[in-house]
């Protein structure tokens, strides 16, 4: 946000130095300020939404105790102790 504020101040100075009228520079500054403010609002909104999604995802996770002793999932043995794809009956 510091760069956005800096550019909102720098743009009118550059425009006036290069021959734009004060009115034109003021309109450009106002437009730049509106776009910067809208981006700030959207950024804050997305940060709040991401934080809410993160909290909800953490609430859905089972506790650490349950995850340690879980028997489901791909890391379980499922009765087969061979590393190859061939069955013992082949």
URJO-V374487 format. One record per run of one state. SS is the DSSP state (h for helix, s for strand, l for the rest). FROM is the first residue (numbers start at 1). TO is the last residue. If there is no record, write none. Layout:
ss=SS from=FROM to=TO
ss=SS from=FROM to=TO
//
This chain:
ss=l from=1 to=1
ss=h from=2 to=17
ss=l from=18 to=21
ss=h from=22 to=60
ss=l from=61 to=63
ss=h from=64 to=68
ss=l from=69 to=90
//
